[in-house]
């Protein structure tokens, strides 16, 4: 677990939030550490019964842990769906709008 994620986890456990925001938790991590960090975030979500908003450019890994996928553009959500509905062609079309 990265120091940044450890700090987030520690703080989250102390205040028992209803919502956790995670901005690029995999930034600079190896693929193995990315999987561990995102798994820790899922464990945190379950243990707190909290929602998690994950902002992540590593789409493959994010889709593995997401319940919903949203693609924003200029303050509007241009795509929303489940990970199963979110194919590479759907994401490509959303990003090329």
Secondary structure, DSSP 8 states (H G I E B T S, - for coil): --HHHHHHHHHHHHHT-SEEEEE-TTTT--HHHHHHHHHHHHHHHHHHT-EEEEE-S-HHHHHHH-S-EEEEETTEEEEEE-TTT--HHHHHHHHT-
